[in-house]
């Protein structure tokens, strides 16, 4: 009887230890779907299009990706893109960087923003 209880406890602990990585994977997958809204202008492969590539955006200073011509507002904002700054910007780009020329109203849903940021963090 003791062996059965110990085995169940071990299985439960193993499953519990996987929960954070499963949540990250789920956020990443959901974020990739949210990214579809961005893909018309932003690549994830380093190439520049209508907008700069989002590859390596986490940790990068705003207005600094090589090969893209940024607005004065974006170049002058001096934001380092991290979870907090990306969340605020994705929620309301014009509020965070007034005068930026990105024609995007933002993502209101906090979970969608978190999922998108989880996806962006994987882009190196």
Phi and psi restraints in degrees (value plus and minus 20) as a CYANA .aco file:
   2 UNK   PHI     -80.3   -40.3
   2 UNK   PSI     -60.4   -20.4
   3 UNK   PHI     -79.9   -39.9
   3 UNK   PSI     -61.7   -21.7
   4 UNK   PHI     -83.3   -43.3
   4 UNK   PSI     -62.5   -22.5
   5 UNK   PHI     -86.0   -46.0
   5 UNK   PSI     -65.5   -25.5
   6 UNK   PHI     -81.3   -41.3
   6 UNK   PSI     -59.7   -19.7
   7 UNK   PHI     -84.5   -44.5
   7 UNK   PSI     -62.4   -22.4
   8 UNK   PHI     -84.2   -44.2
   8 UNK   PSI     -59.2   -19.2
   9 UNK   PHI     -84.4   -44.4
   9 UNK   PSI     -64.8   -24.8
  10 UNK   PHI     -81.4   -41.4
  10 UNK   PSI     -62.6   -22.6
  11 UNK   PHI     -83.8   -43.8
  11 UNK   PSI     -64.3   -24.3
  12 UNK   PHI     -82.3   -42.3
  12 UNK   PSI     -62.4   -22.4
  13 UNK   PHI     -86.0   -46.0
  13 UNK   PSI     -58.1   -18.1
  14 UNK   PHI     -83.1   -43.1
  14 UNK   PSI     -64.7   -24.7
  15 UNK   PHI     -84.7   -44.7
  15 UNK   PSI     -63.1   -23.1
  16 UNK   PHI     -82.1   -42.1
  16 UNK   PSI     -55.9   -15.9
  17 UNK   PHI     -90.7   -50.7
  17 UNK   PSI     -42.0    -2.0
  18 UNK   PHI    -102.4   -62.4
  18 UNK   PSI     -39.8     0.2
  19 UNK   PHI     -73.9   -33.9
  19 UNK   PSI     -67.2   -27.2
  20 UNK   PHI     -81.8   -41.8
  20 UNK   PSI     -61.9   -21.9
  21 UNK   PHI     -89.8   -49.8
  21 UNK   PSI     -54.3   -14.3
  22 UNK   PHI     -86.5   -46.5
  22 UNK   PSI     -58.5   -18.5
  23 UNK   PHI     -84.9   -44.9
  23 UNK   PSI     -61.7   -21.7
  24 UNK   PHI     -82.9   -42.9
  24 UNK   PSI     -63.5   -23.5
  25 UNK   PHI     -82.6   -42.6
  25 UNK   PSI     -62.5   -22.5
  26 UNK   PHI     -82.9   -42.9
  26 UNK   PSI     -64.6   -24.6
  27 UNK   PHI     -80.8   -40.8
  27 UNK   PSI     -62.4   -22.4
  28 UNK   PHI     -81.2   -41.2
  28 UNK   PSI     -67.0   -27.0
  29 UNK   PHI     -84.0   -44.0
  29 UNK   PSI     -65.0   -25.0
  30 UNK   PHI     -85.0   -45.0
  30 UNK   PSI     -58.0   -18.0
  31 UNK   PHI     -84.6   -44.6
  31 UNK   PSI     -54.7   -14.7
  32 UNK   PHI     -83.7   -43.7
  32 UNK   PSI     -55.8   -15.8
  33 UNK   PHI     -89.4   -49.4
  33 UNK   PSI     -60.8   -20.8
  34 UNK   PHI     -84.6   -44.6
  34 UNK   PSI     -57.4   -17.4
  35 UNK   PHI     -76.7   -36.7
  35 UNK   PSI     -45.1    -5.1
  36 UNK   PHI     -72.5   -32.5
  36 UNK   PSI     -51.3   -11.3
  37 UNK   PHI     -85.5   -45.5
  37 UNK   PSI     -48.9    -8.9
  38 UNK   PHI    -109.7   -69.7
  38 UNK   PSI     -42.9    -2.9
  39 UNK   PHI     -86.2   -46.2
  39 UNK   PSI     -38.7     1.3
  40 UNK   PHI     -85.2   -45.2
  40 UNK   PSI     -47.9    -7.9
  41 UNK   PHI    -137.2   -97.2
  41 UNK   PSI     -48.3    -8.3
  42 UNK   PHI    -136.7   -96.7
  42 UNK   PSI     108.7   148.7
  43 UNK   PHI    -109.4   -69.4
  43 UNK   PSI     150.3   190.3
  44 UNK   PHI    -140.2  -100.2
  44 UNK   PSI     -11.9    28.1
  45 UNK   PHI    -127.4   -87.4
  45 UNK   PSI     -10.9    29.1
  46 UNK   PHI      75.1   115.1
  46 UNK   PSI     -32.6     7.4
  47 UNK   PHI    -101.1   -61.1
  47 UNK   PSI     129.6   169.6
  48 UNK   PHI    -116.1   -76.1
  48 UNK   PSI     118.3   158.3
  49 UNK   PHI    -149.2  -109.2
  49 UNK   PSI    -154.4  -114.4
  50 UNK   PHI     -82.2   -42.2
  50 UNK   PSI     -54.8   -14.8
  51 UNK   PHI    -142.1  -102.1
  51 UNK   PSI     149.9   189.9
  52 UNK   PHI     -91.0   -51.0
  52 UNK   PSI     138.5   178.5
  53 UNK   PHI     -85.4   -45.4
  53 UNK   PSI     124.7   164.7
  54 UNK   PHI    -113.2   -73.2
  54 UNK   PSI     -18.5    21.5
  55 UNK   PHI     -84.3   -44.3
  55 UNK   PSI     104.4   144.4
  56 UNK   PHI      54.3    94.3
  56 UNK   PSI      -1.1    38.9
  57 UNK   PHI     -86.7   -46.7
  57 UNK   PSI     -55.5   -15.5
  58 UNK   PHI     -88.5   -48.5
  58 UNK   PSI     100.8   140.8
  59 UNK   PHI      75.9   115.9
  59 UNK   PSI     -28.6    11.4
  60 UNK   PHI    -109.5   -69.5
  60 UNK   PSI     128.5   168.5
  61 UNK   PHI    -100.0   -60.0
  61 UNK   PSI     122.4   162.4
  62 UNK   PHI     -78.4   -38.4
  62 UNK   PSI     124.8   164.8
  63 UNK   PHI      50.1    90.1
  63 UNK   PSI       2.1    42.1
  64 UNK   PHI    -139.8   -99.8
  64 UNK   PSI     -21.6    18.4
  65 UNK   PHI     -88.9   -48.9
  65 UNK   PSI     108.7   148.7
  66 UNK   PHI     -82.6   -42.6
  66 UNK   PSI     122.0   162.0
  67 UNK   PHI      67.8   107.8
  67 UNK   PSI     -17.7    22.3
  68 UNK   PHI    -140.8  -100.8
  68 UNK   PSI     118.6   158.6
  69 UNK   PHI    -114.5   -74.5
  69 UNK   PSI      83.3   123.3
  70 UNK   PHI    -105.9   -65.9
  70 UNK   PSI     139.2   179.2
  71 UNK   PHI     -90.2   -50.2
  71 UNK   PSI     138.0   178.0
  72 UNK   PHI     -77.6   -37.6
  72 UNK   PSI     -60.3   -20.3
  73 UNK   PHI     -79.3   -39.3
  73 UNK   PSI     -65.4   -25.4
  74 UNK   PHI     -89.8   -49.8
  74 UNK   PSI     -63.9   -23.9
  75 UNK   PHI     -81.7   -41.7
  75 UNK   PSI     -56.6   -16.6
  76 UNK   PHI    -106.7   -66.7
  76 UNK   PSI     -23.4    16.6
  77 UNK   PHI     -96.4   -56.4
  77 UNK   PSI     -43.8    -3.8
  78 UNK   PHI      31.8    71.8
  78 UNK   PSI      19.3    59.3
  79 UNK   PHI    -110.0   -70.0
  79 UNK   PSI     116.0   156.0
  80 UNK   PHI    -119.5   -79.5
  80 UNK   PSI     100.9   140.9
  81 UNK   PHI     -92.6   -52.6
  81 UNK   PSI      93.0   133.0
  82 UNK   PHI    -152.2  -112.2
  82 UNK   PSI    -195.2  -155.2
  83 UNK   PHI     -76.0   -36.0
  83 UNK   PSI     -65.7   -25.7
  84 UNK   PHI     -87.4   -47.4
  84 UNK   PSI     -68.0   -28.0
  85 UNK   PHI     -89.2   -49.2
  85 UNK   PSI     -58.2   -18.2
  86 UNK   PHI     -84.5   -44.5
  86 UNK   PSI     -61.9   -21.9
  87 UNK   PHI     -79.1   -39.1
  87 UNK   PSI     -67.3   -27.3
  88 UNK   PHI     -84.3   -44.3
  88 UNK   PSI     -63.9   -23.9
  89 UNK   PHI     -86.9   -46.9
  89 UNK   PSI     -64.2   -24.2
  90 UNK   PHI     -85.0   -45.0
  90 UNK   PSI     -51.8   -11.8
  91 UNK   PHI     -88.8   -48.8
  91 UNK   PSI     -61.7   -21.7
  92 UNK   PHI    -176.5  -136.5
  92 UNK   PSI      63.8   103.8
  93 UNK   PHI     -75.7   -35.7
  93 UNK   PSI     -58.8   -18.8
  94 UNK   PHI     -92.2   -52.2
  94 UNK   PSI     -50.2   -10.2
  95 UNK   PHI     -91.0   -51.0
  95 UNK   PSI     -60.7   -20.7
  96 UNK   PHI     -97.0   -57.0
  96 UNK   PSI     -60.8   -20.8
  97 UNK   PHI    -150.5  -110.5
  97 UNK   PSI      61.4   101.4
  98 UNK   PHI     -78.3   -38.3
  98 UNK   PSI     114.3   154.3
  99 UNK   PHI      69.7   109.7
  99 UNK   PSI     -20.2    19.8
 100 UNK   PHI     -88.4   -48.4
 100 UNK   PSI     134.9   174.9
 101 UNK   PHI    -121.7   -81.7
 101 UNK   PSI      -8.2    31.8
 102 UNK   PHI     -93.2   -53.2
 102 UNK   PSI      97.7   137.7
 103 UNK   PHI    -102.4   -62.4
 103 UNK   PSI      50.8    90.8
 104 UNK   PHI    -161.7  -121.7
 104 UNK   PSI     106.6   146.6
 105 UNK   PHI     -96.3   -56.3
 105 UNK   PSI     -43.1    -3.1
 106 UNK   PHI      94.5   134.5
 106 UNK   PSI     152.3   192.3
 107 UNK   PHI    -134.9   -94.9
 107 UNK   PSI      94.1   134.1
 108 UNK   PHI     -95.3   -55.3
 108 UNK   PSI     -53.5   -13.5
 109 UNK   PHI     -94.2   -54.2
 109 UNK   PSI      96.5   136.5
 110 UNK   PHI     -79.5   -39.5
 110 UNK   PSI     -55.8   -15.8
 111 UNK   PHI     -87.7   -47.7
 111 UNK   PSI     -61.7   -21.7
 112 UNK   PHI     -82.8   -42.8
 112 UNK   PSI     -60.2   -20.2
 113 UNK   PHI     -83.7   -43.7
 113 UNK   PSI     -64.7   -24.7
 114 UNK   PHI     -82.0   -42.0
 114 UNK   PSI     -61.7   -21.7
 115 UNK   PHI     -85.1   -45.1
 115 UNK   PSI     -62.6   -22.6
 116 UNK   PHI     -82.4   -42.4
 116 UNK   PSI     -63.0   -23.0
 117 UNK   PHI     -83.7   -43.7
 117 UNK   PSI     -60.0   -20.0
 118 UNK   PHI     -79.8   -39.8
 118 UNK   PSI     -59.2   -19.2
 119 UNK   PHI     -87.9   -47.9
 119 UNK   PSI     -66.2   -26.2
 120 UNK   PHI     -79.9   -39.9
 120 UNK   PSI     -52.7   -12.7
 121 UNK   PHI     -86.0   -46.0
 121 UNK   PSI     -39.9     0.1
 122 UNK   PHI    -105.2   -65.2
 122 UNK   PSI     -31.6     8.4
 123 UNK   PHI    -107.0   -67.0
 123 UNK   PSI      91.6   131.6
